Amino acid sequence: MDIRIDRLRLQVSGTHPDAARELGRLLAEHLAAALAGDPPAPDAVRLAGLRVSVPWPGGQHQGGSPPAHAAPAAAQVARALRGAAVGNAGATR
């Protein structure tokens, strides 16, 4: 199965830019691993976009390091991708 994500855009409020960049890098790594281990349905699906809101555990301004949040966020994004693939199997959007 070939899965391509052309762009992963994060909006991280109240976080230092370096921490936000680290979170983005870690999220991409965790997302790649999550999708490789349990990919979406094998039918061809092309999505023009998918918006996923991932709450920051404990509230976005209550600390925590990017490594602690990357895996849960990636798991939530992977679930959304799988759901979109099942809901749009064979469709192009």
Backbone as XML, in Angstrom:
<?xml version="1.0"?>
<chain id="A" units="angstrom">
  <residue number="1" name="MET">
    <atom name="N" x="0.841" y="-1.172" z="0.000"/>
    <atom name="CA" x="0.000" y="0.000" z="0.000"/>
    <atom name="C" x="0.885" y="1.233" z="0.000"/>
  </residue>
  <residue number="2" name="ASP">
    <atom name="N" x="0.529" y="2.187" z="-0.799"/>
    <atom name="CA" x="1.281" y="3.431" z="-0.910"/>
    <atom name="C" x="0.465" y="4.551" z="-0.263"/>
  </residue>
  <residue number="3" name="ILE">
    <atom name="N" x="0.998" y="5.123" z="0.795"/>
    <atom name="CA" x="0.332" y="6.224" z="1.479"/>
    <atom name="C" x="1.234" y="7.440" z="1.371"/>
  </residue>
  <residue number="4" name="ARG">
    <atom name="N" x="0.678" y="8.531" z="0.870"/>
    <atom name="CA" x="1.435" y="9.771" z="0.753"/>
    <atom name="C" x="0.683" y="10.897" z="1.439"/>
  </residue>
  <residue number="5" name="ILE">
    <atom name="N" x="1.381" y="11.630" z="2.235"/>
    <atom name="CA" x="0.825" y="12.833" z="2.852"/>
    <atom name="C" x="1.686" y="13.974" z="2.346"/>
  </residue>
  <residue number="6" name="ASP">
    <atom name="N" x="1.098" y="14.797" z="1.493"/>
    <atom name="CA" x="1.854" y="15.878" z="0.871"/>
    <atom name="C" x="2.196" y="16.991" z="1.851"/>
  </residue>
  <residue number="7" name="ARG">
    <atom name="N" x="1.273" y="17.254" z="2.765"/>
    <atom name="CA" x="1.520" y="18.350" z="3.696"/>
    <atom name="C" x="0.834" y="18.040" z="5.011"/>
  </residue>
  <residue number="8" name="LEU">
    <atom name="N" x="1.545" y="18.266" z="6.077"/>
    <atom name="CA" x="1.018" y="18.119" z="7.425"/>
    <atom name="C" x="1.158" y="19.482" z="8.080"/>
  </residue>
  <residue number="9" name="ARG">
    <atom name="N" x="0.027" y="20.131" z="8.321"/>
    <atom name="CA" x="0.045" y="21.483" z="8.874"/>
    <atom name="C" x="-0.452" y="21.442" z="10.305"/>
  </residue>
  <residue number="10" name="LEU">
    <atom name="N" x="0.319" y="22.008" z="11.200"/>
    <atom name="CA" x="-0.057" y="22.049" z="12.608"/>
    <atom name="C" x="-0.299" y="23.476" z="13.043"/>
  </residue>
  <residue number="11" name="GLN">
    <atom name="N" x="-1.287" y="23.650" z="13.878"/>
    <atom name="CA" x="-1.484" y="24.919" z="14.553"/>
    <atom name="C" x="-1.357" y="24.623" z="16.036"/>
  </residue>
  <residue number="12" name="VAL">
    <atom name="N" x="-0.317" y="25.146" z="16.649"/>
    <atom name="CA" x="-0.044" y="24.882" z="18.056"/>
    <atom name="C" x="0.016" y="26.222" z="18.758"/>
  </residue>
  <residue number="13" name="SER">
    <atom name="N" x="-1.043" y="26.558" z="19.475"/>
    <atom name="CA" x="-1.112" y="27.847" z="20.158"/>
    <atom name="C" x="-0.389" y="27.797" z="21.497"/>
  </residue>
  <residue number="14" name="GLY">
    <atom name="N" x="0.217" y="28.906" z="21.856"/>
    <atom name="CA" x="0.829" y="29.036" z="23.171"/>
    <atom name="C" x="2.053" y="28.183" z="23.392"/>
  </residue>
  <residue number="15" name="THR">
    <atom name="N" x="2.706" y="27.771" z="22.322"/>
    <atom name="CA" x="3.885" y="26.910" z="22.420"/>
    <atom name="C" x="5.058" y="27.607" z="21.748"/>
  </residue>
  <residue number="16" name="HIS">
    <atom name="N" x="6.231" y="27.447" z="22.326"/>
    <atom name="CA" x="7.442" y="28.018" z="21.744"/>
    <atom name="C" x="7.635" y="27.437" z="20.339"/>
  </residue>
  <residue number="17" name="PRO">
    <atom name="N" x="8.050" y="28.259" z="19.363"/>
    <atom name="CA" x="8.214" y="27.763" z="17.987"/>
    <atom name="C" x="9.117" y="26.533" z="17.873"/>
  </residue>
  <residue number="18" name="ASP">
    <atom name="N" x="10.189" y="26.471" z="18.660"/>
    <atom name="CA" x="11.065" y="25.292" z="18.595"/>
    <atom name="C" x="10.339" y="24.038" z="19.064"/>
  </residue>
  <residue number="19" name="ALA">
    <atom name="N" x="9.535" y="24.179" z="20.116"/>
    <atom name="CA" x="8.763" y="23.037" z="20.614"/>
    <atom name="C" x="7.711" y="22.616" z="19.597"/>
  </residue>
  <residue number="20" name="ALA">
    <atom name="N" x="7.094" y="23.581" z="18.918"/>
    <atom name="CA" x="6.101" y="23.272" z="17.891"/>
    <atom name="C" x="6.752" y="22.533" z="16.714"/>
  </residue>
  <residue number="21" name="ARG">
    <atom name="N" x="7.944" y="22.954" z="16.313"/>
    <atom name="CA" x="8.659" y="22.266" z="15.226"/>
    <atom name="C" x="9.016" y="20.840" z="15.641"/>
  </residue>
  <residue number="22" name="GLU">
    <atom name="N" x="9.468" y="20.681" z="16.884"/>
    <atom name="CA" x="9.795" y="19.340" z="17.377"/>
    <atom name="C" x="8.545" y="18.464" z="17.390"/>
  </residue>
  <residue number="23" name="LEU">
    <atom name="N" x="7.426" y="19.027" z="17.824"/>
    <atom name="CA" x="6.175" y="18.273" z="17.832"/>
    <atom name="C" x="5.805" y="17.853" z="16.411"/>
  </residue>
  <residue number="24" name="GLY">
    <atom name="N" x="5.939" y="18.739" z="15.439"/>
    <atom name="CA" x="5.639" y="18.402" z="14.049"/>
    <atom name="C" x="6.502" y="17.272" z="13.525"/>
  </residue>
  <residue number="25" name="ARG">
    <atom name="N" x="7.789" y="17.334" z="13.831"/>
    <atom name="CA" x="8.711" y="16.278" z="13.385"/>
    <atom name="C" x="8.349" y="14.944" z="14.029"/>
  </residue>
  <residue number="26" name="LEU">
    <atom name="N" x="8.108" y="14.965" z="15.340"/>
    <atom name="CA" x="7.763" y="13.735" z="16.051"/>
    <atom name="C" x="6.410" y="13.190" z="15.610"/>
  </residue>
  <residue number="27" name="LEU">
    <atom name="N" x="5.462" y="14.081" z="15.371"/>
    <atom name="CA" x="4.142" y="13.657" z="14.914"/>
    <atom name="C" x="4.258" y="12.940" z="13.571"/>
  </residue>
  <residue number="28" name="ALA">
    <atom name="N" x="5.039" y="13.493" z="12.662"/>
    <atom name="CA" x="5.229" y="12.843" z="11.354"/>
    <atom name="C" x="5.853" y="11.464" z="11.511"/>
  </residue>
  <residue number="29" name="GLU">
    <atom name="N" x="6.841" y="11.342" z="12.383"/>
    <atom name="CA" x="7.488" y="10.042" z="12.610"/>
    <atom name="C" x="6.505" y="9.034" z="13.195"/>
  </residue>
  <residue number="30" name="HIS">
    <atom name="N" x="5.762" y="9.451" z="14.207"/>
    <atom name="CA" x="4.790" y="8.549" z="14.836"/>
    <atom name="C" x="3.659" y="8.192" z="13.879"/>
  </residue>
  <residue number="31" name="LEU">
    <atom name="N" x="3.233" y="9.147" z="13.061"/>
    <atom name="CA" x="2.166" y="8.887" z="12.107"/>
    <atom name="C" x="2.619" y="7.870" z="11.060"/>
  </residue>
  <residue number="32" name="ALA">
    <atom name="N" x="3.842" y="7.995" z="10.584"/>
    <atom name="CA" x="4.377" y="7.029" z="9.615"/>
    <atom name="C" x="4.392" y="5.621" z="10.212"/>
  </residue>
  <residue number="33" name="ALA">
    <atom name="N" x="4.824" y="5.518" z="11.459"/>
    <atom name="CA" x="4.872" y="4.213" z="12.122"/>
    <atom name="C" x="3.466" y="3.658" z="12.351"/>
  </residue>
  <residue number="34" name="ALA">
    <atom name="N" x="2.526" y="4.511" z="12.754"/>
    <atom name="CA" x="1.152" y="4.060" z="13.011"/>
    <atom name="C" x="0.490" y="3.559" z="11.735"/>
  </residue>
  <residue number="35" name="LEU">
    <atom name="N" x="0.705" y="4.266" z="10.631"/>
    <atom name="CA" x="0.083" y="3.866" z="9.376"/>
    <atom name="C" x="0.759" y="2.646" z="8.769"/>
  </residue>
  <residue number="36" name="ALA">
    <atom name="N" x="2.051" y="2.480" z="8.993"/>
    <atom name="CA" x="2.753" y="1.303" z="8.478"/>
    <atom name="C" x="2.291" y="0.047" z="9.215"/>
  </residue>
  <residue number="37" name="GLY">
    <atom name="N" x="2.034" y="0.181" z="10.508"/>
    <atom name="CA" x="1.624" y="-0.961" z="11.310"/>
    <atom name="C" x="0.181" y="-1.373" z="11.088"/>
  </residue>
  <residue number="38" name="ASP">
    <atom name="N" x="-0.681" y="-0.438" z="10.749"/>
    <atom name="CA" x="-2.104" y="-0.716" z="10.563"/>
    <atom name="C" x="-2.645" y="0.261" z="9.522"/>
  </residue>
  <residue number="39" name="PRO">
    <atom name="N" x="-2.355" y="0.019" z="8.241"/>
    <atom name="CA" x="-2.749" y="0.972" z="7.194"/>
    <atom name="C" x="-4.256" y="1.014" z="6.989"/>
  </residue>
  <residue number="40" name="PRO">
    <atom name="N" x="-4.719" y="2.113" z="6.384"/>
    <atom name="CA" x="-6.143" y="2.194" z="6.022"/>
    <atom name="C" x="-6.508" y="1.112" z="5.009"/>
  </residue>
  <residue number="41" name="ALA">
    <atom name="N" x="-7.789" y="1.020" z="4.698"/>
    <atom name="CA" x="-8.281" y="0.019" z="3.746"/>
    <atom name="C" x="-7.493" y="0.070" z="2.444"/>
  </residue>
  <residue number="42" name="PRO">
    <atom name="N" x="-7.336" y="-1.073" z="1.764"/>
    <atom name="CA" x="-6.496" y="-1.126" z="0.557"/>
    <atom name="C" x="-7.089" y="-0.460" z="-0.667"/>
  </residue>
  <residue number="43" name="ASP">
    <atom name="N" x="-8.375" y="-0.105" z="-0.663"/>
    <atom name="CA" x="-8.968" y="0.564" z="-1.822"/>
    <atom name="C" x="-8.316" y="1.921" z="-2.029"/>
  </residue>
  <residue number="44" name="ALA">
    <atom name="N" x="-8.201" y="2.323" z="-3.278"/>
    <atom name="CA" x="-7.587" y="3.614" z="-3.597"/>
    <atom name="C" x="-8.480" y="4.754" z="-3.113"/>
  </residue>
  <residue number="45" name="VAL">
    <atom name="N" x="-7.921" y="5.622" z="-2.328"/>
    <atom name="CA" x="-8.641" y="6.781" z="-1.816"/>
    <atom name="C" x="-7.720" y="7.985" z="-1.929"/>
  </residue>
  <residue number="46" name="ARG">
    <atom name="N" x="-8.261" y="9.053" z="-2.445"/>
    <atom name="CA" x="-7.489" y="10.289" z="-2.545"/>
    <atom name="C" x="-8.300" y="11.369" z="-1.842"/>
  </residue>
  <residue number="47" name="LEU">
    <atom name="N" x="-7.719" y="11.958" z="-0.832"/>
    <atom name="CA" x="-8.380" y="13.025" z="-0.096"/>
    <atom name="C" x="-7.668" y="14.333" z="-0.385"/>
  </residue>
  <residue number="48" name="ALA">
    <atom name="N" x="-8.426" y="15.357" z="-0.727"/>
    <atom name="CA" x="-7.825" y="16.674" z="-0.951"/>
    <atom name="C" x="-7.416" y="17.297" z="0.372"/>
  </residue>
  <residue number="49" name="GLY">
    <atom name="N" x="-8.090" y="16.936" z="1.431"/>
    <atom name="CA" x="-7.755" y="17.482" z="2.737"/>
    <atom name="C" x="-8.515" y="16.759" z="3.822"/>
  </residue>
  <residue number="50" name="LEU">
    <atom name="N" x="-7.978" y="16.818" z="5.001"/>
    <atom name="CA" x="-8.607" y="16.217" z="6.164"/>
    <atom name="C" x="-8.210" y="17.049" z="7.368"/>
  </residue>
  <residue number="51" name="ARG">
    <atom name="N" x="-9.198" y="17.555" z="8.077"/>
    <atom name="CA" x="-8.920" y="18.376" z="9.255"/>
    <atom name="C" x="-9.184" y="17.528" z="10.494"/>
  </residue>
  <residue number="52" name="VAL">
    <atom name="N" x="-8.205" y="17.515" z="11.375"/>
    <atom name="CA" x="-8.325" y="16.767" z="12.620"/>
    <atom name="C" x="-7.931" y="17.691" z="13.760"/>
  </residue>
  <residue number="53" name="SER">
    <atom name="N" x="-8.797" y="17.817" z="14.745"/>
    <atom name="CA" x="-8.473" y="18.595" z="15.941"/>
    <atom name="C" x="-8.043" y="17.631" z="17.028"/>
  </residue>
  <residue number="54" name="VAL">
    <atom name="N" x="-6.868" y="17.878" z="17.562"/>
    <atom name="CA" x="-6.327" y="17.022" z="18.618"/>
    <atom name="C" x="-6.137" y="17.881" z="19.857"/>
  </residue>
  <residue number="55" name="PRO">
    <atom name="N" x="-6.941" y="17.643" z="20.899"/>
    <atom name="CA" x="-6.781" y="18.451" z="22.106"/>
    <atom name="C" x="-5.444" y="18.169" z="22.783"/>
  </residue>
  <residue number="56" name="TRP">
    <atom name="N" x="-4.851" y="19.206" z="23.311"/>
    <atom name="CA" x="-3.600" y="19.082" z="24.046"/>
    <atom name="C" x="-3.960" y="18.577" z="25.432"/>
  </residue>
  <residue number="57" name="PRO">
    <atom name="N" x="-3.450" y="17.429" z="25.841"/>
    <atom name="CA" x="-3.829" y="16.880" z="27.148"/>
    <atom name="C" x="-3.594" y="17.890" z="28.274"/>
  </residue>
  <residue number="58" name="GLY">
    <atom name="N" x="-4.593" y="18.086" z="29.091"/>
    <atom name="CA" x="-4.470" y="19.007" z="30.216"/>
    <atom name="C" x="-4.654" y="20.457" z="29.819"/>
  </residue>
  <residue number="59" name="GLY">
    <atom name="N" x="-5.010" y="20.721" z="28.580"/>
    <atom name="CA" x="-5.152" y="22.105" z="28.116"/>
    <atom name="C" x="-3.883" y="22.547" z="27.428"/>
  </residue>
  <residue number="60" name="GLN">
    <atom name="N" x="-4.018" y="23.344" z="26.398"/>
    <atom name="CA" x="-2.869" y="23.683" z="25.557"/>
    <atom name="C" x="-1.811" y="24.522" z="26.257"/>
  </residue>
  <residue number="61" name="HIS">
    <atom name="N" x="-2.152" y="25.177" z="27.346"/>
    <atom name="CA" x="-1.171" y="26.036" z="28.000"/>
    <atom name="C" x="-0.594" y="25.407" z="29.265"/>
  </residue>
  <residue number="62" name="GLN">
    <atom name="N" x="-0.821" y="24.117" z="29.461"/>
    <atom name="CA" x="-0.376" y="23.485" z="30.688"/>
    <atom name="C" x="0.826" y="22.588" z="30.474"/>
  </residue>
  <residue number="63" name="GLY">
    <atom name="N" x="1.841" y="23.083" z="29.869"/>
    <atom name="CA" x="3.121" y="22.396" z="29.780"/>
    <atom name="C" x="3.071" y="21.066" z="29.055"/>
  </residue>
  <residue number="64" name="GLY">
    <atom name="N" x="4.036" y="20.241" z="29.379"/>
    <atom name="CA" x="4.176" y="18.974" z="28.694"/>
    <atom name="C" x="5.135" y="19.122" z="27.540"/>
  </residue>
  <residue number="65" name="SER">
    <atom name="N" x="5.855" y="18.072" z="27.274"/>
    <atom name="CA" x="6.856" y="18.132" z="26.219"/>
    <atom name="C" x="6.295" y="17.552" z="24.929"/>
  </residue>
  <residue number="66" name="PRO">
    <atom name="N" x="6.811" y="17.995" z="23.783"/>
    <atom name="CA" x="6.349" y="17.445" z="22.505"/>
    <atom name="C" x="6.427" y="15.922" z="22.429"/>
  </residue>
  <residue number="67" name="PRO">
    <atom name="N" x="7.502" y="15.274" z="22.928"/>
    <atom name="CA" x="7.523" y="13.808" z="22.841"/>
    <atom name="C" x="6.342" y="13.148" z="23.558"/>
  </residue>
  <residue number="68" name="ALA">
    <atom name="N" x="5.879" y="13.755" z="24.643"/>
    <atom name="CA" x="4.758" y="13.175" z="25.387"/>
    <atom name="C" x="3.449" y="13.283" z="24.630"/>
  </residue>
  <residue number="69" name="HIS">
    <atom name="N" x="3.326" y="14.240" z="23.735"/>
    <atom name="CA" x="2.075" y="14.466" z="23.023"/>
    <atom name="C" x="2.075" y="13.932" z="21.600"/>
  </residue>
  <residue number="70" name="ALA">
    <atom name="N" x="3.224" y="13.629" z="21.036"/>
    <atom name="CA" x="3.302" y="13.231" z="19.633"/>
    <atom name="C" x="2.605" y="11.897" z="19.357"/>
  </residue>
  <residue number="71" name="ALA">
    <atom name="N" x="2.843" y="10.895" z="20.180"/>
    <atom name="CA" x="2.250" y="9.577" z="19.923"/>
    <atom name="C" x="0.729" y="9.595" z="20.022"/>
  </residue>
  <residue number="72" name="PRO">
    <atom name="N" x="0.142" y="10.175" z="21.088"/>
    <atom name="CA" x="-1.327" y="10.221" z="21.130"/>
    <atom name="C" x="-1.928" y="11.036" z="19.976"/>
  </residue>
  <residue number="73" name="ALA">
    <atom name="N" x="-1.281" y="12.126" z="19.607"/>
    <atom name="CA" x="-1.779" y="12.942" z="18.496"/>
    <atom name="C" x="-1.702" y="12.157" z="17.194"/>
  </residue>
  <residue number="74" name="ALA">
    <atom name="N" x="-0.599" y="11.457" z="16.955"/>
    <atom name="CA" x="-0.451" y="10.658" z="15.739"/>
    <atom name="C" x="-1.496" y="9.554" z="15.681"/>
  </residue>
  <residue number="75" name="ALA">
    <atom name="N" x="-1.784" y="8.935" z="16.819"/>
    <atom name="CA" x="-2.798" y="7.880" z="16.848"/>
    <atom name="C" x="-4.161" y="8.441" z="16.468"/>
  </residue>
  <residue number="76" name="GLN">
    <atom name="N" x="-4.476" y="9.639" z="16.938"/>
    <atom name="CA" x="-5.767" y="10.249" z="16.611"/>
    <atom name="C" x="-5.837" y="10.618" z="15.125"/>
  </residue>
  <residue number="77" name="VAL">
    <atom name="N" x="-4.760" y="11.144" z="14.576"/>
    <atom name="CA" x="-4.726" y="11.473" z="13.142"/>
    <atom name="C" x="-4.849" y="10.194" z="12.310"/>
  </residue>
  <residue number="78" name="ALA">
    <atom name="N" x="-4.156" y="9.127" z="12.707"/>
    <atom name="CA" x="-4.232" y="7.857" z="11.979"/>
    <atom name="C" x="-5.662" y="7.311" z="11.994"/>
  </residue>
  <residue number="79" name="ARG">
    <atom name="N" x="-6.348" y="7.407" z="13.150"/>
    <atom name="CA" x="-7.745" y="6.963" z="13.219"/>
    <atom name="C" x="-8.625" y="7.762" z="12.253"/>
  </residue>
  <residue number="80" name="ALA">
    <atom name="N" x="-8.383" y="9.070" z="12.197"/>
    <atom name="CA" x="-9.160" y="9.909" z="11.285"/>
    <atom name="C" x="-8.898" y="9.526" z="9.828"/>
  </residue>
  <residue number="81" name="LEU">
    <atom name="N" x="-7.647" y="9.235" z="9.488"/>
    <atom name="CA" x="-7.317" y="8.820" z="8.124"/>
    <atom name="C" x="-7.974" y="7.494" z="7.777"/>
  </residue>
  <residue number="82" name="ARG">
    <atom name="N" x="-7.939" y="6.547" z="8.718"/>
    <atom name="CA" x="-8.586" y="5.259" z="8.466"/>
    <atom name="C" x="-10.092" y="5.450" z="8.276"/>
  </residue>
  <residue number="83" name="GLY">
    <atom name="N" x="-10.692" y="6.277" z="9.118"/>
    <atom name="CA" x="-12.127" y="6.539" z="8.998"/>
    <atom name="C" x="-12.476" y="7.200" z="7.680"/>
  </residue>
  <residue number="84" name="ALA">
    <atom name="N" x="-11.638" y="8.133" z="7.236"/>
    <atom name="CA" x="-11.873" y="8.800" z="5.958"/>
    <atom name="C" x="-11.709" y="7.813" z="4.810"/>
  </residue>
  <residue number="85" name="ALA">
    <atom name="N" x="-10.744" y="6.907" z="4.915"/>
    <atom name="CA" x="-10.523" y="5.916" z="3.856"/>
    <atom name="C" x="-11.705" y="4.968" z="3.761"/>
  </residue>
  <residue number="86" name="VAL">
    <atom name="N" x="-12.245" y="4.535" z="4.891"/>
    <atom name="CA" x="-13.396" y="3.626" z="4.885"/>
    <atom name="C" x="-14.624" y="4.352" z="4.359"/>
  </residue>
  <residue number="87" name="GLY">
    <atom name="N" x="-14.822" y="5.596" z="4.786"/>
    <atom name="CA" x="-15.994" y="6.354" z="4.363"/>
    <atom name="C" x="-15.956" y="6.793" z="2.912"/>
  </residue>
  <residue number="88" name="ASN">
    <atom name="N" x="-14.767" y="6.792" z="2.299"/>
    <atom name="CA" x="-14.624" y="7.291" z="0.918"/>
    <atom name="C" x="-13.985" y="6.259" z="-0.004"/>
  </residue>
  <residue number="89" name="ALA">
    <atom name="N" x="-14.047" y="4.995" z="0.327"/>
    <atom name="CA" x="-13.390" y="3.956" z="-0.479"/>
    <atom name="C" x="-13.804" y="4.064" z="-1.939"/>
  </residue>
  <residue number="90" name="GLY">
    <atom name="N" x="-12.823" y="4.155" z="-2.796"/>
    <atom name="CA" x="-13.054" y="4.233" z="-4.225"/>
    <atom name="C" x="-13.355" y="5.649" z="-4.727"/>
  </residue>
  <residue number="91" name="ALA">
    <atom name="N" x="-13.477" y="6.592" z="-3.834"/>
    <atom name="CA" x="-13.807" y="7.968" z="-4.231"/>
    <atom name="C" x="-12.573" y="8.836" z="-4.266"/>
  </residue>
  <residue number="92" name="THR">
    <atom name="N" x="-12.653" y="9.881" z="-5.039"/>
    <atom name="CA" x="-11.600" y="10.886" z="-5.073"/>
    <atom name="C" x="-12.206" y="12.199" z="-4.644"/>
  </residue>
  <residue number="93" name="ARG">
    <atom name="N" x="-11.557" y="12.868" z="-3.662"/>
    <atom name="CA" x="-12.029" y="14.192" z="-3.249"/>
    <atom name="C" x="-10.864" y="15.134" z="-3.166"/>
  </residue>
</chain>
